[in-house]
């Protein structure tokens, strides 16, 4: 993945050339194909190039248009370059090369800030309009590429990474108290915040506009949301299955555009295996826009819940393709300390880092693009709200049969609760939802599995969280979505933690020398999934019903019938089991204002007994590392 950096002055002062070089230097791992800069009177741009398509080789960035005075830096790729190119040509655009950056530049010339309505893919870009004194930034519909910024009233800093923004080096970075509270308690509310005060994240499907001429600072707005009402597209389920398979194959085709072999992660699960199968089918039909597709998997600990390599091997045999196997990467704690110091962000989670050897194997095979299987659980996994859909449709026979299955599997009590909360309760109109919200105060999202909590953070942190929770509850409008299943999916897209995870995933893979692409987060896939009736997502106790039915001829029976999921908690255990002193003595001694010592000791005891709370403990440890870093650099 490439990296972008920018310094834009709003006070007429010259740009510090050393500062922009420090910013790109902090992201040098993104510039495996070179780092270039463009210096103008009131702004400077930097680009760390990582080429993944033949078209990208035709244009170096920063890319300028002499006719319009526009300059662009961009990270990412377009999924609709052919359609966009044809549309621009009909509007008399004079395209100088085939690069995606050239297309985006002309799209902005043609439609201005509404150019994002015509772009599909995974991207983050910045355009400076030297003549109009305008700065325009945008992220793709799902926020698959990171973009961060800092505004001090006279100057705007923009960079792909947090470390890139901070590397400008002429303001004192301070950890953001609210963000630290969110991480300490594993309770997230702000989608645009980072761990550093004043360093902001541009959220998914958002644009940022700033006006140099008027001194107007950045204004952010969302330009897209998925369809929030169900649409019946076909009468027959078989037509849905055929449409789904065709659409998924097209999403894979668009994500596979590369001048080098494409790597596919093949865990042996439903989603990554299906994407690899679609890429192989495209290759068989000579429609894959890459020289080759290769599968890669991670062989977990034999006999443990992480061991799913047998499923991946079944996929390879079924498709007639060999699958490269790699062992999990489990570094020592010093690796994470160095990562936090480098990235100026929370440490990666150990289960995510475990994929490093798999990515390294793909890099060794000459691959530059990694196809990832995220998205299936989120968009076609289904929810208990299928009960509500049955009631609304008057399918009482189907409802009765499903309730009998639920009773046999989970008992009367659980079934009764599911029927009320997921079937009957959502029958109320949105106005009723609003009334019920006003009668209830926002509550902390904690159950009894870790004790009523978060009991391991201090009273002052809990007070800060209560304020954030109140503000989030007050500003939330998702309850106005009438369909409960779409409301749930929309809230998942709006979840600040998922936004942070997407940033971390893309950064980690980029550091490993690869560009991550995620077809099941593509705009086409999400919009189709949101329009699906819930009965096509879950039926007869089978989640991902449409996905599995559509893949009947493309996956082995062992994968189609698989209902287990691998988990890599052992990667946490390698560290946490040896960290009793860190959580029980070291952190309580230095984080007195943030951590409740007894509560943190109880949390660690909970982990020791049940293996639970690994995510919460790791986040507390991450906050500790960041505090140490700030203290050491003070």
SULGIMO-V693248 format. One record per residue. N is the residue number from 1. RES is the residue in one small letter. SS is DSSP state (A for helix, B for strand, O for the rest). Layout:
# SULGIMO-V693248
[[N & RES & SS] [N & RES & SS]]
This chain:
# SULGIMO-V693248
[[1 & x & O] [2 & x & O] [3 & x & B] [4 & x & B] [5 & x & B] [6 & x & B] [7 & x & B] [8 & x & B] [9 & x & B] [10 & x & O] [11 & x & O] [12 & x & O] [13 & x & O] [14 & x & O] [15 & x & O] [16 & x & O] [17 & x & A] [18 & x & A] [19 & x & A] [20 & x & A] [21 & x & A] [22 & x & A] [23 & x & A] [24 & x & A] [25 & x & A] [26 & x & O] [27 & x & O] [28 & x & A] [29 & x & A] [30 & x & A] [31 & x & O] [32 & x & O] [33 & x & O] [34 & x & O] [35 & x & B] [36 & x & B] [37 & x & B] [38 & x & B] [39 & x & B] [40 & x & O] [41 & x & O] [42 & x & O] [43 & x & B] [44 & x & B] [45 & x & B] [46 & x & B] [47 & x & B] [48 & x & B] [49 & x & O] [50 & x & O] [51 & x & O] [52 & x & O] [53 & x & O] [54 & x & O] [55 & x & A] [56 & x & A] [57 & x & A] [58 & x & A] [59 & x & O] [60 & x & O] [61 & x & O] [62 & x & O] [63 & x & B] [64 & x & B] [65 & x & B] [66 & x & O] [67 & x & O] [68 & x & O] [69 & x & O] [70 & x & B] [71 & x & B] [72 & x & B] [73 & x & B] [74 & x & B] [75 & x & B] [76 & x & B] [77 & x & B] [78 & x & B] [79 & x & O] [80 & x & O] [81 & x & A] [82 & x & A] [83 & x & A] [84 & x & A] [85 & x & A] [86 & x & A] [87 & x & A] [88 & x & A] [89 & x & A] [90 & x & A] [91 & x & O] [92 & x & O] [93 & x & O] [94 & x & O] [95 & x & O] [96 & x & O] [97 & x & O] [98 & x & O] [99 & x & O] [100 & x & A] [101 & x & A] [102 & x & A] [103 & x & A] [104 & x & A] [105 & x & A] [106 & x & A] [107 & x & A] [108 & x & A] [109 & x & A] [110 & x & A] [111 & x & A] [112 & x & A] [113 & x & A] [114 & x & A] [115 & x & A] [116 & x & A] [117 & x & A] [118 & x & A] [119 & x & O] [120 & x & O] [121 & x & B] [122 & x & B] [123 & x & B] [124 & x & B] [125 & x & B] [126 & x & B] [127 & x & B] [128 & x & B] [129 & x & B] [130 & x & O] [131 & x & O] [132 & x & O] [133 & x & O] [134 & x & B] [135 & x & B] [136 & x & B] [137 & x & B] [138 & x & B] [139 & x & B] [140 & x & O] [141 & x & O] [142 & x & O] [143 & x & O] [144 & x & O] [145 & x & O] [146 & x & O] [147 & x & O] [148 & x & B] [149 & x & B] [150 & x & B] [151 & x & B] [152 & x & O] [153 & x & O] [154 & x & O] [155 & x & B] [156 & x & B] [157 & x & B] [158 & x & B] [159 & x & B] [160 & x & O] [161 & x & O] [162 & x & A] [163 & x & A] [164 & x & A] [165 & x & A] [166 & x & A] [167 & x & O] [168 & x & O] [169 & x & O] [170 & x & O] [171 & x & O] [172 & x & O] [173 & x & O] [174 & x & O] [175 & x & B] [176 & x & O] [177 & x & A] [178 & x & A] [179 & x & A] [180 & x & A] [181 & x & A] [182 & x & A] [183 & x & A] [184 & x & A] [185 & x & A] [186 & x & O] [187 & x & O] [188 & x & O] [189 & x & O] [190 & x & O] [191 & x & O] [192 & x & O] [193 & x & B] [194 & x & O] [195 & x & O] [196 & x & B] [197 & x & O] [198 & x & O] [199 & x & B] [200 & x & B] [201 & x & B] [202 & x & O] [203 & x & O] [204 & x & O] [205 & x & O] [206 & x & B] [207 & x & B] [208 & x & B] [209 & x & B] [210 & x & B] [211 & x & B] [212 & x & O] [213 & x & O] [214 & x & O] [215 & x & O] [216 & x & B] [217 & x & B] [218 & x & B] [219 & x & B] [220 & x & B] [221 & x & B] [222 & x & B] [223 & x & O] [224 & x & O] [225 & x & O] [226 & x & O] [227 & x & O] [228 & x & O] [229 & x & O] [230 & x & O] [231 & x & O] [232 & x & O] [233 & x & O] [234 & x & O] [235 & x & O] [236 & x & O] [237 & x & A] [238 & x & A] [239 & x & A] [240 & x & A] [241 & x & A] [242 & x & A] [243 & x & A] [244 & x & A] [245 & x & A] [246 & x & A] [247 & x & A] [248 & x & A] [249 & x & A] [250 & x & A] [251 & x & A] [252 & x & A] [253 & x & A] [254 & x & A] [255 & x & A] [256 & x & O] [257 & x & O] [258 & x & O] [259 & x & O] [260 & x & O] [261 & x & O] [262 & x & B] [263 & x & B] [264 & x & B] [265 & x & B] [266 & x & O] [267 & x & O] [268 & x & O] [269 & x & O] [270 & x & A] [271 & x & A] [272 & x & A] [273 & x & A] [274 & x & A] [275 & x & A] [276 & x & A] [277 & x & A] [278 & x & A] [279 & x & A] [280 & x & A] [281 & x & A] [282 & x & A] [283 & x & A] [284 & x & A] [285 & x & O] [286 & x & O] [287 & x & O] [288 & x & O] [289 & x & O] [290 & x & O] [291 & x & O] [292 & x & O] [293 & x & B] [294 & x & B] [295 & x & B] [296 & x & B] [297 & x & B] [298 & x & B] [299 & x & B] [300 & x & O] [301 & x & O] [302 & x & O] [303 & x & O] [304 & x & O] [305 & x & O] [306 & x & O] [307 & x & O] [308 & x & O] [309 & x & A] [310 & x & A] [311 & x & A] [312 & x & A] [313 & x & A] [314 & x & A] [315 & x & A] [316 & x & A] [317 & x & A] [318 & x & A] [319 & x & A] [320 & x & O] [321 & x & O] [322 & x & O] [323 & x & B] [324 & x & B] [325 & x & B] [326 & x & B] [327 & x & B] [328 & x & O] [329 & x & O] [330 & x & O] [331 & x & O] [332 & x & O] [333 & x & A] [334 & x & A] [335 & x & A] [336 & x & A] [337 & x & A] [338 & x & A] [339 & x & A] [340 & x & A] [341 & x & A] [342 & x & A] [343 & x & A] [344 & x & O] [345 & x & O] [346 & x & O] [347 & x & O] [348 & x & O] [349 & x & O] [350 & x & A] [351 & x & A] [352 & x & A] [353 & x & A] [354 & x & O] [355 & x & O] [356 & x & A] [357 & x & A] [358 & x & A] [359 & x & A] [360 & x & A] [361 & x & A] [362 & x & A] [363 & x & A] [364 & x & A] [365 & x & O] [366 & x & O] [367 & x & O] [368 & x & O] [369 & x & B] [370 & x & B] [371 & x & B] [372 & x & O] [373 & x & O] [374 & x & O] [375 & x & O] [376 & x & A] [377 & x & A] [378 & x & A] [379 & x & A] [380 & x & A] [381 & x & O] [382 & x & O] [383 & x & O] [384 & x & O] [385 & x & O] [386 & x & A] [387 & x & A] [388 & x & A] [389 & x & A] [390 & x & A] [391 & x & A] [392 & x & A] [393 & x & A] [394 & x & O] [395 & x & O] [396 & x & A] [397 & x & A] [398 & x & A] [399 & x & A] [400 & x & A] [401 & x & A] [402 & x & A] [403 & x & A] [404 & x & A] [405 & x & A] [406 & x & A] [407 & x & A] [408 & x & A] [409 & x & A] [410 & x & A] [411 & x & O] [412 & x & A] [413 & x & A] [414 & x & A] [415 & x & A] [416 & x & A] [417 & x & A] [418 & x & A] [419 & x & A] [420 & x & A] [421 & x & A] [422 & x & A] [423 & x & A] [424 & x & A] [425 & x & A] [426 & x & A] [427 & x & A] [428 & x & O] [429 & x & O] [430 & x & A] [431 & x & A] [432 & x & A] [433 & x & A] [434 & x & A] [435 & x & A] [436 & x & A] [437 & x & A] [438 & x & A] [439 & x & A] [440 & x & O] [441 & x & O] [442 & x & O] [443 & x & O] [444 & x & O] [445 & x & O] [446 & x & O] [447 & x & O] [448 & x & A] [449 & x & A] [450 & x & A] [451 & x & O] [452 & x & O] [453 & x & O] [454 & x & O] [455 & x & O] [456 & x & O] [457 & x & B] [458 & x & O] [459 & x & A] [460 & x & A] [461 & x & A] [462 & x & A] [463 & x & A] [464 & x & A] [465 & x & A] [466 & x & A] [467 & x & A] [468 & x & A] [469 & x & A] [470 & x & A] [471 & x & A] [472 & x & A] [473 & x & A] [474 & x & A] [475 & x & A] [476 & x & O] [477 & x & O] [478 & x & A] [479 & x & A] [480 & x & A] [481 & x & O] [482 & x & O] [483 & x & O] [484 & x & A] [485 & x & A] [486 & x & A] [487 & x & A] [488 & x & A] [489 & x & A] [490 & x & A] [491 & x & A] [492 & x & A] [493 & x & A] [494 & x & A] [495 & x & O] [496 & x & A] [497 & x & A] [498 & x & A] [499 & x & A] [500 & x & A] [501 & x & A] [502 & x & A] [503 & x & A] [504 & x & A] [505 & x & A] [506 & x & A] [507 & x & A] [508 & x & A] [509 & x & A] [510 & x & A] [511 & x & A] [512 & x & O] [513 & x & O] [514 & x & O] [515 & x & B] [516 & x & B] [517 & x & B] [518 & x & O] [519 & x & A] [520 & x & A] [521 & x & A] [522 & x & O] [523 & x & A] [524 & x & A] [525 & x & A] [526 & x & A] [527 & x & A] [528 & x & A] [529 & x & A] [530 & x & A] [531 & x & A] [532 & x & O] [533 & x & O] [534 & x & A] [535 & x & A] [536 & x & A] [537 & x & O] [538 & x & B] [539 & x & B] [540 & x & O] [541 & x & O] [542 & x & B] [543 & x & B] [544 & x & O] [545 & x & A] [546 & x & A] [547 & x & A] [548 & x & A] [549 & x & A] [550 & x & A] [551 & x & O] [552 & x & O] [553 & x & O] [554 & x & O] [555 & x & O] [556 & x & O] [557 & x & A] [558 & x & A] [559 & x & A] [560 & x & A] [561 & x & O] [562 & x & O] [563 & x & O] [564 & x & O] [565 & x & O] [566 & x & O] [567 & x & O] [568 & x & O] [569 & x & O] [570 & x & A] [571 & x & A] [572 & x & A] [573 & x & A] [574 & x & A] [575 & x & A] [576 & x & A] [577 & x & O] [578 & x & O] [579 & x & O] [580 & x & A] [581 & x & A] [582 & x & A] [583 & x & A] [584 & x & A] [585 & x & A] [586 & x & A] [587 & x & A] [588 & x & A] [589 & x & A] [590 & x & A] [591 & x & O] [592 & x & O] [593 & x & O] [594 & x & O] [595 & x & B] [596 & x & O] [597 & x & A] [598 & x & A] [599 & x & A] [600 & x & A] [601 & x & A] [602 & x & A] [603 & x & A] [604 & x & A] [605 & x & A] [606 & x & A] [607 & x & A] [608 & x & A] [609 & x & A] [610 & x & A] [611 & x & O] [612 & x & O] [613 & x & O] [614 & x & A] [615 & x & A] [616 & x & A] [617 & x & A] [618 & x & A] [619 & x & A] [620 & x & A] [621 & x & A] [622 & x & A] [623 & x & A] [624 & x & A] [625 & x & A] [626 & x & A] [627 & x & A] [628 & x & A] [629 & x & A] [630 & x & A] [631 & x & A] [632 & x & A] [633 & x & A] [634 & x & O]]
